[in-house]
Amino acid sequence: MTTHSSGIDQLPIYDSLVREQGDVVAEVREVAEQMLFQAAQALRGHHVVQQRVTSPDA
């Protein structure tokens, strides 16, 4: 079975941007997972403590 990559992992410019700027895609994925968890908790009626997401520039 052959696996197909998205192509992003094969781009040298992507690697250099990750080194310079951080892995924005991974950070967005993490924040999205947190939001999904909080939304599920809210729909179940649980109180969710909101965490403030700050950028390194802040």
N, CA and C atoms as a LAMMPS dump frame, in Angstrom:
ITEM: TIMESTEP
0
ITEM: NUMBER OF ATOMS
174
ITEM: BOX BOUNDS ff ff ff
-5.0000000000000000e+02 5.0000000000000000e+02
-5.0000000000000000e+02 5.0000000000000000e+02
-5.0000000000000000e+02 5.0000000000000000e+02
ITEM: ATOMS id mol type element x y z
1 1 1 N 0.852 -1.173 0
2 1 2 C 0 0 0
3 1 3 C 0.895 1.232 0
4 2 1 N 0.575 2.181 -0.845
5 2 2 C 1.359 3.402 -0.965
6 2 3 C 0.66 4.522 -0.225
7 3 1 N 1.426 5.262 0.575
8 3 2 C 0.846 6.409 1.256
9 3 3 C 1.209 7.669 0.497
10 4 1 N 0.306 8.61 0.496
11 4 2 C 0.529 9.879 -0.184
12 4 3 C 0.653 10.973 0.866
13 5 1 N 1.708 11.759 0.767
14 5 2 C 1.864 12.874 1.702
15 5 3 C 1.153 14.098 1.139
16 6 1 N 0.95 15.067 1.988
17 6 2 C 0.264 16.28 1.561
18 6 3 C 1.166 17.169 0.723
19 7 1 N 2.441 16.88 0.694
20 7 2 C 3.363 17.691 -0.069
21 7 3 C 4.038 18.756 0.775
22 8 1 N 3.402 19.166 1.847
23 8 2 C 3.966 20.202 2.713
24 8 3 C 5.269 19.736 3.334
25 9 1 N 5.329 18.47 3.725
26 9 2 C 6.53 17.961 4.373
27 9 3 C 7.698 17.821 3.405
28 10 1 N 7.465 18.022 2.116
29 10 2 C 8.524 17.902 1.119
30 10 3 C 9.009 19.266 0.625
31 11 1 N 8.517 20.348 1.183
32 11 2 C 8.889 21.678 0.737
33 11 3 C 9.94 22.28 1.664
34 12 1 N 11.14 22.551 1.157
35 12 2 C 12.187 23.124 2.008
36 12 3 C 11.79 24.486 2.576
37 13 1 N 11.02 25.264 1.823
38 13 2 C 10.605 26.58 2.317
39 13 3 C 9.731 26.422 3.557
40 14 1 N 8.914 25.371 3.603
41 14 2 C 8.068 25.13 4.767
42 14 3 C 8.929 24.856 5.995
43 15 1 N 9.961 24.044 5.84
44 15 2 C 10.862 23.746 6.959
45 15 3 C 11.534 25.009 7.482
46 16 1 N 11.986 25.863 6.576
47 16 2 C 12.658 27.084 7.027
48 16 3 C 11.669 28.034 7.705
49 17 1 N 10.444 28.103 7.207
50 17 2 C 9.433 28.948 7.851
51 17 3 C 9.086 28.436 9.239
52 18 1 N 9.011 27.121 9.404
53 18 2 C 8.727 26.543 10.719
54 18 3 C 9.849 26.899 11.688
55 19 1 N 11.093 26.809 11.225
56 19 2 C 12.22 27.175 12.088
57 19 3 C 12.168 28.65 12.471
58 20 1 N 11.787 29.51 11.539
59 20 2 C 11.777 30.949 11.789
60 20 3 C 10.543 31.404 12.571
61 21 1 N 9.38 30.886 12.206
62 21 2 C 8.122 31.403 12.734
63 21 3 C 7.403 30.463 13.693
64 22 1 N 7.824 29.227 13.783
65 22 2 C 7.101 28.248 14.575
66 22 3 C 6.125 27.495 13.689
67 23 1 N 5.62 26.402 14.189
68 23 2 C 4.704 25.566 13.414
69 23 3 C 3.272 26.037 13.645
70 24 1 N 2.851 26.995 12.836
71 24 2 C 1.533 27.609 12.982
72 24 3 C 0.435 26.58 12.774
73 25 1 N 0.625 25.679 11.843
74 25 2 C -0.387 24.653 11.571
75 25 3 C -0.627 23.803 12.81
76 26 1 N 0.443 23.385 13.475
77 26 2 C 0.305 22.581 14.691
78 26 3 C -0.345 23.385 15.808
79 27 1 N -0.002 24.672 15.914
80 27 2 C -0.595 25.517 16.948
81 27 3 C -2.095 25.704 16.713
82 28 1 N -2.477 25.917 15.469
83 28 2 C -3.903 26.081 15.137
84 28 3 C -4.659 24.788 15.419
85 29 1 N -4.047 23.654 15.087
86 29 2 C -4.681 22.363 15.357
87 29 3 C -4.923 22.186 16.854
88 30 1 N -3.93 22.572 17.668
89 30 2 C -4.061 22.446 19.118
90 30 3 C -5.186 23.336 19.656
91 31 1 N -5.248 24.569 19.175
92 31 2 C -6.303 25.483 19.617
93 31 3 C -7.669 24.97 19.168
94 32 1 N -7.757 24.437 17.965
95 32 2 C -9.025 23.887 17.48
96 32 3 C -9.483 22.711 18.333
97 33 1 N -8.541 21.856 18.719
98 33 2 C -8.892 20.729 19.586
99 33 3 C -9.388 21.215 20.942
100 34 1 N -8.763 22.254 21.482
101 34 2 C -9.214 22.821 22.754
102 34 3 C -10.624 23.391 22.623
103 35 1 N -10.893 24.081 21.519
104 35 2 C -12.221 24.663 21.3
105 35 3 C -13.28 23.575 21.155
106 36 1 N -12.947 22.505 20.447
107 36 2 C -13.891 21.392 20.312
108 36 3 C -14.194 20.758 21.667
109 37 1 N -13.164 20.599 22.487
110 37 2 C -13.352 20.042 23.821
111 37 3 C -14.241 20.964 24.654
112 38 1 N -13.957 22.259 24.618
113 38 2 C -14.751 23.211 25.399
114 38 3 C -16.199 23.265 24.91
115 39 1 N -16.393 23.187 23.609
116 39 2 C -17.753 23.192 23.073
117 39 3 C -18.506 21.943 23.523
118 40 1 N -17.843 20.797 23.495
119 40 2 C -18.486 19.555 23.942
120 40 3 C -18.835 19.641 25.418
121 41 1 N -17.933 20.187 26.228
122 41 2 C -18.203 20.344 27.66
123 41 3 C -19.379 21.292 27.883
124 42 1 N -19.418 22.386 27.141
125 42 2 C -20.51 23.355 27.289
126 42 3 C -21.851 22.73 26.915
127 43 1 N -21.855 21.923 25.857
128 43 2 C -23.095 21.271 25.446
129 43 3 C -23.559 20.245 26.478
130 44 1 N -22.631 19.703 27.246
131 44 2 C -22.988 18.762 28.307
132 44 3 C -23.399 19.484 29.585
133 45 1 N -23.244 20.821 29.596
134 45 2 C -23.637 21.592 30.769
135 45 3 C -22.538 21.778 31.786
136 46 1 N -21.309 21.457 31.442
137 46 2 C -20.182 21.639 32.344
138 46 3 C -19.631 23.043 32.188
139 47 1 N -19.195 23.61 33.306
140 47 2 C -18.571 24.925 33.264
141 47 3 C -17.158 24.792 32.703
142 48 1 N -16.855 25.608 31.726
143 48 2 C -15.543 25.56 31.091
144 48 3 C -14.787 26.823 31.446
145 49 1 N -13.578 26.644 31.946
146 49 2 C -12.718 27.782 32.246
147 49 3 C -11.998 28.162 30.969
148 50 1 N -12.217 29.408 30.536
149 50 2 C -11.601 29.862 29.291
150 50 3 C -10.145 30.216 29.523
151 51 1 N -9.27 29.661 28.68
152 51 2 C -7.864 30 28.726
153 51 3 C -7.596 31.009 27.628
154 52 1 N -6.817 32.018 27.96
155 52 2 C -6.485 33.019 26.969
156 52 3 C -5.269 32.545 26.186
157 53 1 N -5.426 32.522 24.884
158 53 2 C -4.326 32.121 24.013
159 53 3 C -3.557 33.384 23.648
160 54 1 N -2.267 33.406 23.97
161 54 2 C -1.469 34.576 23.667
162 54 3 C -0.405 34.223 22.645
163 55 1 N -0.091 35.191 21.842
164 55 2 C 0.962 34.989 20.867
165 55 3 C 2.289 35.417 21.456
166 56 1 N 3.39 34.944 20.909
167 56 2 C 4.693 35.326 21.43
168 56 3 C 4.972 36.815 21.287
169 57 1 N 4.256 37.487 20.343
170 57 2 C 4.456 38.912 20.145
171 57 3 C 3.736 39.764 21.155
172 58 1 N 2.806 39.173 21.903
173 58 2 C 1.978 39.939 22.844
174 58 3 C 2.752 40.321 24.086
